Amino acid sequence: MKVGLSWLREYVDLPADLTAADLDLALNNLGIEVEEIHDQRHSVQGSLVVGKVLTVEELTGFKKPIRFCTVDVGQANGTGAPQEIICGARNFAEGDLVVVILPGGVLPGGFEIGARKTYGRNSHGMICSAAELGLSGDHDGIIILPTSVDAVPGDDARAVVGLDDIEVHVTVTPDRGYQMSVRGLARELAHAFKVPFRDPGLALAPGATATPAWPVTVLDTEGCDRFAARQVRGIDPAAPTPAWMAKRLLTAGVRTLGLAIDITNYVMLELGQPMHAFDADRITGGLVVRRATEGEKLTTLDGQARVLSAEDMVICDDTGPVSLAAVMGGQTSEVVDGTANVLFEAAHWDPTMVGRTARRHKLFSEAAKRWERGVDRQLCLVAIERAVSLLVEHGGGQAAADILDINHAPDPVMISMPGDRASRLIGVDYSVDRVGDLLTEVGCDTAVYDDHVDVIPPWWRPDLRETADLVEEVVRLDGFENVPSVLPIAPPGNGLTPSQRRKRTVGRALAEQGYVEVLSYPFVSASVLTTLGLPTETVKLANPLSDEEPLMRTSLLPPLLAALRRNVGRGQRDLALYEQGLVFLPDLSAGVPPVMGVAGRPDPALWEKANASVPAQPWHVAAVLCGEFERSGWWGAGRAASWSDAVQAARDVLSAAAVPAASVTISAAEKSPWHPGRCAAISVDGVVVGYAGELHPAACAALDLPKRTCAMELDLDAVPLPGTTPAPVFSTYPPALIDVALVLPAAVPAAQVEAALTEGAGPLLESVRLFDVYTSDQLGAEQRSLAYKLTFRAPDRTLTVEEAVAARDAAVAVTAERFGAVLRGA
C-alpha cells in the first residue's frame, strides 16, 4: 500500500522533525515490511509544470497514433509562447490541464528530457503519465488534472499531483488487513511513537431508518452478514474530483475515474472499507444478495464476460447479476458520465468466499485484497456517511434520509489467556497488568485478573483468534528490541535412531560408488505406471499441483527415470542416479476414509478408522544407470553399465545396511519393468526385498530412455535393522589359498554354488570369490565351468595342508551332491 505522510498526519500527531529513517525503523519494529519511503519532492528534477492543451493535430502515416500538440505553459519556458510537444496518448483533448516536463528535466529512473525532431515535427518536452512520474504503474494515458485544481499554466505541478509529499510504501502481511488503510497505519504509528490517535472509524453516523434506502434481500447471511446503503440524488454529473482528493489518490497509485467512484476509492483507502457506487437509475427493481447459479454470466467493469460459480456471491436486480460481490461491479449498473442519482453500498463479506472468487476469476481488485484479509464490520455506516457527505459537498445533490442497514451481527469471541503465557513463550517478564495495558492499547476489551487475562478482540482484528496471537501483539508493542538474543540449549539425546543411521549409511555407500542423489516430487501420472507395468491402484490427490500427475508414487522408479531422461536430453550420456524416499501403498480393503470436521476432537472410533485408511509408506532406495559405468579414455576402453552393476548396487546397499552376506540371496526373477531374462530378485533371509537388473526394451522405448538402462529398487523397511555389531576378530595366522574350478549345468546359479561351497567348507572358510566363468564345446552346450578362490584360515593356529585340502574337498562334495558338480580336469 502507498500513502502520503501528510494524509497520515491528519489522524496521528507524528513528530514534526520525523525523518524517513525514523519512520522506516518504527514501521519495521511493528512488523510492517517497508518497500520504500520516498521523498517525492526530489523524484523529478527540472521544470515540471501545469500546462493547458491549446491544439491537437492528428499525424497520419505512422504505425501508431501520434499527436502534435501545442501547450500553454505560461512563462515556464521563458518566452510565454506555446510549447510544441509530440504525444502518443489519446485520453486528452483541447482545453485539458496536463502535467508537462520541459527540456532539461529528469524523470524518475534518470530519463532525461530534451528537445528533438521526431515524426517530422519538433518536440520540446513531454506530457506526463502517472507511471512516468513514478506515481503508479498505470501507463494507460496521461494525467488529466481536474478543472477544480488551484493552478494556472506555468505553475509548478509537484504540489498538484502529490510530488510534494513523502510517500510511504509498505507491504501488508495476509493476516493484517487493517493496515491496508490510512486508519490502520496511523493507529500503528500512534503505538510506535506513543502519540495521540484520532480514529476516523469512530465518527458519528446515523443508523438504519424504518424505510430502507433501497429494497434489499440478503439470502445468504454467512457470505454477507451486513449490508448498508444510502442514496444521493441530483448530483452534478460534471462535478470534478477535488484536487486534494485526486492528489492523494495519485500518490496511492489509484486513477481518478469520476467523482462518485473516486469517493469510494478514497473512503476505502482512508477507512479500509471497500464500497461500491451504483447508478440508481440503472437498477431495475429491488436488490438481492445471493450465491450465483452455476454457469450464470456477468460482464464486470473491466469488460470481461465472466461465467460464475455457485460459490460466488452476487448482487442482483430484476435483470440478473449487477455486481460480483466484494470483487468488482457490473457494467449494467455502473456510474457513467450522466449519472445523477448514486446508491452507495457498504457491506461485510466472508473473507474466504472473496479470496476464492478472486482467484477463480483471476480478478485481484483492491477491494478483494482487503476483503480476503478481513475488514472491520463496524465501518459500514461510517463509510456510507463519509461517502455521502463527500459527494454532497463536492457534487451537489441531496442525501436521502432513508438508510438501509441489514445487520446479522455475530457474537464477539472472548479469549482467556494465562497471565504468564507471554512470559513463558517470549522469555521476557511481562506482568499481568502490562499484558492487559498492551492489549487494551490495540483496541481489545480486557479484564485483568491475578492469573489470567480475558480479551475480546476488536472487530478490525480478525487475526486475533487464540492466545498465541495475543502474545505476538504483546511482544510487538512492547518492542522486539526488548527480547534478548539467547541461543537455545540443545537437549541431550541418543543421537540418530538406527533407521536414520541406516539411511545415511546407505546414501553414503551409493555416493562413494559414483551415484548422484536425486530428490524428486512424489507425484506420477497413470500413464507412466501403465508403461512400466506397475500397479495403478494408487492414492489420488484431491488437489494436485499438476493435473497430469495426480497420483502418489508406489515406486521410486517413475520420477527417478524421468530425472534420468531429462539429464540425457541435456547432453549427459553416462549417468548413475539414486534416490531414497517414501512410497505410498494404499490398502484397498480399508474403504473410503471418513470425513471429519474441525469443530472439535474427532470420535476415537472415527479417528481409528481414518488412521486405518492412511496408506502404508515404506522407505525405499532406488538407483538407475546408463551409458559407461567405467569411463573410456587414453588409458583404454571403458565398460558399459549392465544388469550386474544394478545387482551390485543392491549388494552395496545391503552391505551398508549391515546385512550379512550369507543372508542375501540373488536369484533370477521376472518383474515389471525389468527385462525378463535380466532381472534378479534380492532376498534377505528368504524374503524378497527388491529387484535389480536391466529395464525392459519396451519400457525404455516408451519413456525415451537409452537402450539397456538398468535399475534397482529395494524396500529398506523390509530389511531388518542390525543389532549390536560385534567387533571383528582378526587372525594373525597366515591364510591358505586354494582355487577350485567346478563343471556343472549352466542353469545352476553361481550364487547357489557359492552358498553350497560355504556350507560344505565349514568354519575354516574365511571367504569365497568367483573369479572366472568358462564355456566351451569340450565342456558341452549345457555345461560351464565356475572357478572360485577359497581362503581358509584358523583363528588359533597355522593350518596344515591336509586341513585346508580336507575343507576344500568337503566343500566340493556338497556341490557334487546338490548340483552334480565335478572338479574340472579331474
Residue pairs with C-beta under 8 A, 6 or more apart in sequence:
1 169
1 170
1 171
1 172
1 179
1 180
1 181
1 185
1 252
2 167
2 168
2 169
2 251
2 252
2 253
3 167
3 168
3 182
3 185
3 251
3 252
3 269
4 162
4 165
4 166
4 167
4 168
4 248
4 251
4 252
5 14
5 18
5 23
5 165
5 166
5 167
5 168
6 165
6 166
7 182
7 248
7 251
7 270
8 14
8 168
8 182
8 185
8 186
8 189
10 182
10 186
10 198
11 182
11 183
11 186
11 197
11 198
11 199
11 200
12 186
12 187
12 189
12 190
12 193
12 195
12 196
12 197
12 198
13 195
13 196
14 189
14 193
14 195
15 22
15 193
15 195
20 37
20 39
20 166
23 37
23 166
23 168
23 189
24 34
24 37
26 189
26 192
26 193
27 34
27 168
27 170
27 188
27 189
27 192
28 34
29 192
29 479
29 480
29 481
30 188
30 191
30 192
30 476
31 173
31 476
31 480
32 170
32 171
32 172
32 176
32 179
32 185
32 188
33 170
33 171
33 173
34 168
34 169
34 170
34 171
35 169
35 170
35 171
36 167
36 169
37 166
37 167
37 168
37 169
38 134
38 166
38 167
38 169
39 166
39 167
40 134
40 158
40 162
40 163
40 164
40 165
40 166
40 167
40 251
41 158
41 163
41 164
41 165
43 108
43 133
43 134
43 163
44 101
44 105
44 106
44 107
44 108
44 133
44 134
44 158
44 163
45 105
45 106
46 101
46 102
46 104
46 105
46 106
46 113
47 76
47 101
47 102
47 104
47 105
48 99
48 100
48 101
48 105
48 128
48 133
48 156
48 157
48 158
48 163
49 73
49 74
49 76
49 99
49 100
49 101
49 102
49 153
49 154
49 155
49 156
49 157
50 73
50 97
50 98
50 99
50 100
50 145
50 149
50 151
50 152
50 153
50 154
50 155
50 156
50 157
50 160
51 71
51 72
51 73
51 83
51 97
51 98
51 99
51 100
51 127
51 153
52 71
52 72
52 95
52 96
52 97
52 98
52 153
53 69
53 70
53 71
53 92
53 93
53 94
53 95
53 96
53 97
53 98
54 69
54 70
54 71
54 72
54 82
54 94
55 69
55 70
55 82
55 94
56 67
56 68
56 69
56 92
56 93
56 94
57 67
57 68
57 69
58 65
58 66
58 67
59 66
59 67
59 68
59 119
59 120
59 121
62 119
64 88
65 88
65 90
66 86
66 87
66 88
66 119
67 86
67 87
67 88
67 89
67 90
68 84
68 85
68 86
68 119
68 121
69 84
69 85
69 86
69 87
69 127
70 82
70 83
70 84
70 85
71 82
71 83
71 85
71 98
71 100
71 127
71 153
72 82
72 83
72 153
72 154
73 82
73 83
73 100
73 102
73 153
73 154
74 80
74 152
74 153
74 154
74 155
75 154
76 102
76 153
76 154
77 83
77 102
77 124
83 100
83 102
83 124
83 125
84 121
84 122
84 123
84 124
85 100
85 123
85 124
85 125
85 126
85 127
86 118
86 119
86 121
86 123
87 126
87 127
87 142
89 127
89 129
89 141
89 142
90 141
91 140
91 141
91 142
91 144
92 98
92 127
92 141
92 142
92 144
96 144
96 145
97 144
97 145
97 146
97 147
97 149
97 151
97 153
98 127
98 128
98 142
98 143
98 144
98 145
99 127
99 128
99 133
99 142
99 143
99 145
99 157
99 160
99 161
100 125
100 126
100 127
100 128
100 157
101 107
101 113
101 125
101 126
101 128
102 113
102 124
102 125
103 113
103 114
103 115
103 124
103 125
104 113
104 114
105 112
105 113
105 125
106 112
106 113
107 113
107 126
107 128
107 132
107 133
107 134
108 132
108 133
108 134
109 134
111 132
113 125
113 126
115 122
115 123
115 124
115 125
116 122
116 123
117 123
126 132
127 142
128 142
128 143
129 138
129 139
129 140
129 141
129 142
129 143
130 136
130 138
130 143
130 161
130 250
130 253
130 255
131 137
131 138
131 139
133 143
133 161
133 163
135 161
135 162
135 163
135 250
135 251
135 253
136 250
136 253
136 254
136 255
137 253
138 253
138 255
140 255
143 161
143 250
144 256
145 151
145 160
145 161
145 243
145 246
146 240
146 241
146 242
146 243
146 246
146 256
147 240
148 240
148 241
148 242
148 243
149 160
149 243
149 246
150 243
151 157
151 160
151 243
157 163
158 164
159 247
160 243
160 247
161 247
161 250
162 247
162 248
162 250
162 251
165 251
167 251
168 185
170 179
170 185
172 179
172 180
172 373
174 372
174 373
175 373
175 463
176 184
176 373
176 463
177 272
177 370
177 371
177 372
177 373
177 374
177 375
177 462
178 184
178 187
178 272
178 374
178 376
178 460
178 461
179 185
179 188
180 272
180 369
180 370
180 373
181 268
181 269
181 270
181 271
181 272
181 370
182 200
182 269
182 270
182 271
183 199
183 200
183 201
183 270
183 271
183 272
184 272
184 460
186 197
187 197
187 199
187 443
189 195
190 196
190 197
191 441
191 442
191 477
200 270
200 271
200 382
200 386
201 271
201 376
201 378
201 379
201 382
201 460
202 382
203 382
203 385
203 386
204 385
205 381
205 382
205 384
205 385
206 381
206 385
206 403
207 381
207 403
207 405
208 228
208 403
208 404
208 405
208 407
209 401
209 402
209 403
211 402
212 229
212 402
212 403
212 404
213 229
213 230
213 231
213 343
213 400
213 402
213 403
213 404
214 229
214 231
214 280
214 283
214 286
214 287
214 343
214 404
215 285
215 286
215 287
216 227
216 229
216 286
216 287
216 288
216 289
216 404
216 406
217 286
217 287
217 288
217 289
218 224
218 227
218 289
218 406
218 408
219 288
219 289
219 290
219 291
220 289
220 290
220 291
220 313
221 408
222 350
223 289
223 291
223 313
223 325
223 349
223 350
223 353
224 289
224 313
224 325
224 347
224 348
224 349
224 350
225 348
225 350
225 377
225 407
225 408
225 409
225 410
226 347
226 348
226 377
226 380
226 405
226 406
226 407
226 408
226 409
227 289
227 345
227 347
227 348
227 380
227 404
227 405
227 406
228 345
228 346
228 347
228 380
228 381
228 384
228 403
228 404
228 405
228 406
229 343
229 344
229 345
229 346
229 384
229 403
229 404
230 343
230 344
230 384
230 385
230 388
230 399
230 400
230 402
230 403
230 404
231 280
231 341
231 342
231 343
231 344
231 399
231 400
231 402
232 341
232 342
232 344
232 388
232 391
232 392
232 395
232 397
232 398
232 399
232 400
233 280
233 340
233 341
233 397
233 398
233 400
234 340
234 341
234 396
234 397
234 398
235 259
235 260
235 339
235 340
235 341
235 342
235 391
235 392
235 395
235 396
235 397
236 340
236 395
236 396
236 397
237 337
237 338
237 339
237 340
239 259
239 394
239 395
239 396
240 259
241 249
241 256
241 258
241 259
241 262
241 394
242 394
245 262
245 263
245 266
245 390
245 394
246 256
246 262
248 266
248 269
249 255
249 256
249 262
249 265
249 266
249 269
250 256
252 269
254 265
254 269
254 366
256 262
257 265
258 335
258 337
259 391
259 394
259 395
260 277
260 335
260 339
260 342
260 391
260 395
261 277
261 335
263 277
263 387
263 390
263 391
264 274
264 275
264 276
264 277
264 344
264 387
265 366
266 390
267 273
267 275
267 383
267 386
267 387
267 390
268 274
268 275
268 366
268 367
268 370
270 386
271 379
271 382
271 383
271 386
272 370
272 375
272 376
272 379
272 460
273 346
273 375
273 376
273 379
273 380
273 382
273 383
274 326
274 346
274 366
274 367
274 370
274 371
274 375
275 344
275 345
275 346
275 383
275 384
275 387
276 323
276 329
276 344
276 345
276 367
277 335
277 342
277 343
277 344
277 345
277 387
278 322
278 323
278 329
278 333
278 334
278 335
278 342
278 343
278 344
278 345
279 333
279 334
279 335
279 336
279 339
279 341
279 342
279 343
280 341
280 342
280 343
281 339
281 340
281 341
282 332
282 333
282 334
282 336
283 317
283 322
283 333
283 343
284 317
284 318
284 319
285 317
285 318
286 317
286 318
287 315
287 316
287 317
287 322
288 315
288 316
288 317
289 313
289 314
289 315
289 316
289 325
289 347
290 313
290 314
290 316
291 310
291 311
291 312
291 313
291 314
292 298
292 308
292 309
292 310
292 311
292 312
292 313
292 314
292 321
293 308
293 310
294 308
294 309
294 310
295 307
295 308
296 307
296 308
296 314
296 320
296 321
297 305
297 306
297 307
297 308
297 321
298 305
298 306
298 308
298 314
298 320
298 321
298 322
298 323
298 324
298 330
299 305
299 306
299 330
299 331
299 332
300 306
300 324
300 327
300 328
300 329
300 330
300 331
300 363
301 328
301 329
301 330
301 331
301 334
302 328
302 363
303 331
306 324
306 361
306 363
308 314
308 321
308 324
309 357
309 360
311 353
311 356
311 357
311 360
312 324
312 325
312 353
312 357
312 360
313 324
313 325
313 326
313 349
313 350
313 353
313 357
314 321
314 322
314 323
314 324
314 325
315 321
315 322
315 323
315 325
315 345
316 322
317 333
319 332
321 330
322 329
322 330
322 332
322 333
323 329
323 330
323 333
324 330
324 357
324 361
324 363
325 347
325 349
325 354
325 357
326 347
326 349
326 353
326 354
326 357
326 367
326 368
326 371
327 354
327 357
327 358
327 361
327 363
327 365
327 367
327 368
327 371
328 363
328 365
328 367
328 368
335 342
340 397
342 391
342 397
344 384
344 387
344 388
344 391
346 379
346 380
346 381
346 383
346 384
346 387
347 380
348 375
348 377
348 380
349 371
349 375
351 371
351 372
351 373
351 374
351 462
352 372
354 368
354 371
354 372
355 368
355 371
355 372
357 363
357 368
358 364
358 365
358 368
358 369
358 372
374 460
374 462
374 463
375 460
376 458
376 459
376 460
377 409
377 459
378 459
378 460
379 460
380 405
381 403
381 405
384 403
388 399
389 399
391 397
392 398
392 399
412 456
413 456
413 457
413 465
414 454
414 455
414 456
415 454
415 455
415 456
415 457
415 464
415 465
415 466
415 467
415 470
416 452
416 453
416 454
416 455
417 435
417 452
417 453
417 454
417 455
417 467
417 470
417 471
418 451
418 452
418 467
419 432
419 435
419 449
419 450
419 451
419 452
419 453
420 451
421 467
421 470
421 471
422 428
422 430
422 435
422 470
422 471
422 474
422 475
423 429
423 430
425 468
425 471
426 471
426 474
426 475
426 483
427 483
427 484
427 486
428 475
428 478
428 482
428 483
428 484
430 474
430 478
432 448
432 449
432 450
432 451
432 452
432 453
433 448
434 474
434 478
435 448
435 453
435 470
435 474
436 446
436 447
436 448
436 453
438 473
438 474
438 477
438 478
439 446
439 453
439 455
439 470
439 473
439 474
440 446
441 477
442 458
442 461
442 473
442 477
443 457
443 458
443 460
443 461
444 455
444 456
444 457
444 458
444 461
444 464
444 470
445 455
445 456
445 458
446 453
446 454
446 455
446 456
447 453
447 454
453 470
455 464
455 470
457 464
457 465
463 469
464 470
464 473
475 483
496 504
498 721
498 722
499 619
499 721
502 656
502 657
502 658
502 716
502 721
502 722
503 580
503 619
503 716
505 656
505 657
506 580
506 621
506 653
506 656
506 657
506 716
507 517
507 578
507 580
508 656
509 652
509 653
509 655
509 656
510 517
510 578
510 621
510 623
510 649
510 652
510 653
511 517
511 578
513 576
513 649
513 652
514 576
515 576
515 577
515 578
515 623
515 625
515 649
516 575
516 576
516 577
516 578
517 577
517 578
517 579
517 580
518 560
518 563
518 577
518 578
518 579
519 579
519 581
520 556
520 559
520 560
520 562
520 563
520 579
520 581
521 545
521 549
521 559
522 552
522 553
522 559
522 581
522 582
522 583
522 584
523 541
523 544
523 545
523 546
523 549
523 550
523 551
523 552
523 553
523 559
524 538
524 549
524 551
524 552
524 553
524 558
524 559
525 548
525 549
525 550
525 551
526 536
526 538
526 551
528 558
528 562
528 703
529 535
529 536
529 538
529 551
529 554
529 558
530 536
531 673
531 699
531 702
531 703
532 555
532 557
532 558
532 561
532 672
532 673
532 699
532 703
533 672
533 673
533 696
533 699
534 554
534 555
534 557
534 558
534 672
534 673
535 554
537 586
537 588
538 551
538 552
538 553
538 554
538 584
538 586
539 551
539 552
539 584
539 586
539 615
540 550
540 551
540 552
541 550
541 551
541 552
544 550
552 584
552 615
553 559
553 583
553 584
554 583
554 584
554 585
555 583
555 620
555 622
555 713
556 579
556 580
556 581
556 583
556 620
556 621
556 622
556 713
557 622
557 624
557 673
557 711
557 713
559 579
560 577
560 578
560 579
560 622
560 624
560 711
561 624
561 703
561 705
561 709
561 711
562 703
563 577
564 575
564 577
564 624
564 626
564 705
564 709
565 703
565 704
565 705
567 575
567 577
568 575
568 626
568 705
568 706
573 626
573 627
573 628
573 706
574 626
574 627
574 628
574 629
574 631
575 624
575 625
575 626
575 627
576 623
576 624
576 625
576 629
576 641
577 623
577 624
577 625
578 621
578 622
578 623
578 624
578 649
579 621
579 622
580 619
580 620
580 621
580 716
581 619
581 620
582 617
582 618
582 619
582 620
583 617
583 618
583 620
584 615
584 616
584 617
585 615
585 616
585 617
585 618
586 615
587 612
587 613
587 615
587 616
590 612
590 613
591 613
592 613
593 609
593 610
593 613
593 614
594 606
594 609
594 610
594 613
596 602
596 606
596 607
596 610
602 610
618 715
618 716
618 717
618 718
619 715
619 716
619 717
620 713
620 714
620 715
620 716
621 653
621 713
621 714
621 716
622 711
622 712
622 713
622 714
623 646
623 649
623 711
623 712
623 713
624 709
624 710
624 711
624 712
625 641
625 645
625 646
625 649
625 709
625 710
625 711
626 641
626 705
626 706
626 708
626 709
626 710
627 640
627 641
627 706
628 638
628 639
628 640
628 641
629 638
629 639
629 640
629 641
629 642
629 645
630 638
630 639
631 638
632 638
640 708
641 708
641 710
642 694
642 708
642 710
643 675
643 678
643 679
643 680
643 692
643 693
643 694
643 710
645 710
646 692
646 693
646 694
646 710
646 711
646 712
647 666
647 680
647 682
647 692
647 693
647 712
649 692
649 712
650 666
650 680
650 682
650 690
650 692
650 712
650 714
651 664
651 666
653 712
653 714
653 716
654 664
654 682
654 684
654 714
654 719
655 661
657 716
657 719
657 722
658 722
658 725
659 684
659 719
659 720
659 722
662 755
662 758
663 684
663 685
664 682
664 683
664 684
665 682
665 683
665 684
665 686
665 751
665 755
666 680
666 681
666 682
666 683
666 749
666 751
667 680
667 681
667 683
667 749
667 751
668 679
668 680
668 681
668 749
669 679
669 680
669 681
669 688
669 691
670 676
670 679
671 679
671 681
671 691
672 696
672 699
673 695
673 696
673 699
673 711
674 691
674 692
674 693
674 694
674 695
674 696
674 711
675 693
675 694
675 695
675 696
675 697
676 696
678 693
678 694
679 691
679 692
679 693
679 694
680 691
680 692
680 693
681 688
681 690
681 691
682 688
682 689
682 690
682 691
682 692
682 712
682 714
683 689
684 718
684 719
684 720
685 720
687 718
689 714
689 715
689 716
689 718
689 719
690 712
690 713
690 714
690 715
691 712
691 713
692 710
692 711
692 712
692 713
693 710
693 711
693 712
694 708
694 709
694 710
695 705
695 708
695 709
695 710
695 711
697 707
699 705
700 706
700 707
700 708
700 709
729 795
731 793
731 794
731 795
731 796
733 793
733 794
733 795
733 796
733 797
733 798
733 799
734 793
734 798
735 766
735 791
735 792
735 793
736 791
736 792
736 793
736 799
736 801
736 803
736 804
737 789
737 790
737 791
737 792
738 790
738 792
738 804
738 805
738 808
739 771
739 787
739 788
739 789
739 790
740 757
740 787
740 788
740 790
740 808
740 811
740 812
740 823
741 772
741 774
741 785
741 786
741 787
741 788
741 823
741 824
741 825
742 753
742 785
742 786
742 787
742 788
742 812
742 815
742 821
742 822
742 823
742 824
743 779
743 783
743 784
743 785
743 821
743 822
743 823
743 824
744 753
744 783
744 784
744 786
744 815
744 819
744 820
744 821
744 822
745 782
745 783
745 784
745 819
745 820
746 775
746 782
746 783
746 784
747 782
748 819
750 770
750 773
750 786
752 818
752 819
753 786
753 788
753 815
753 819
753 821
754 768
754 770
754 788
756 811
756 814
756 815
756 818
756 819
757 765
757 768
757 788
757 790
757 811
757 812
757 814
757 815
758 765
758 768
758 811
759 811
759 814
760 810
760 811
760 812
760 813
760 814
760 815
761 768
761 790
761 792
761 807
761 808
761 810
761 811
762 807
762 810
764 792
764 793
764 794
764 799
764 803
764 804
764 807
765 790
765 791
765 792
765 807
765 811
766 791
766 792
766 793
767 790
767 791
768 788
768 789
768 790
768 791
769 788
769 789
770 786
770 787
770 788
771 787
771 788
771 789
772 785
772 786
772 787
773 784
773 785
773 786
773 787
774 784
774 785
774 787
775 783
775 784
775 785
779 785
785 824
787 824
790 808
790 811
792 799
792 803
792 804
792 807
792 808
793 799
794 803
812 821
812 823
815 821
816 822
